[in-house]
Every structure is written in C-alpha cells, then in structure tokens.
C-alpha cells in the first residue's frame, strides 16, 4: 500500500481501508467490475463531499485546491 518502509504511510492506508469498509462499501459487490466502481465512487465521495474535522470541516479537495 505504501512506497517505502515508513510505518506512518501504512497507518494512513489502513485508515482509508477501514473507512471504505465501514462507511461506504456496505453491500457486497456482484463482481470485480462492480467492486472497482464502488471503490472509485467511495473515494470520490471521501475526497470531494465528505468534510473532515482535521481539515476544519473542509474536504480534501478544497484543501488541496487552496495550495
């Protein structure tokens, strides 16, 4: 999941996996293509519509565009 041996990167990846499983992927996909589409939609929601408390209730996209 990460590009090196940094344990903090792995923690971020595991957090995202947990969020995907517990908040977005609540139904079992019928096949791999449906699973891929569900993950893509979930990540889009997470980045574009879900406000984050650590980002002062902004979305990751809003914060990224501000730079």
C-alpha positions, 0 to 999 in steps of 0.5 A: 500500500505504501512506497517505502518502509515508513510505518506512518504511510501504512497507518494512513492506508489502513485508515482509508481501508477501514473507512471504505469498509465501514462507511461506504462499501456496505453491500457486497459487490456482484463482481470485480467490475462492480467492486472497482466502481464502488471503490472509485465512487467511495473515494470520490465521495471521501475526497470531494463531499465528505468534510473532515474535522482535521481539515476544519470541516473542509474536504480534501479537495478544497484543501488541496485546491487552496495550495 
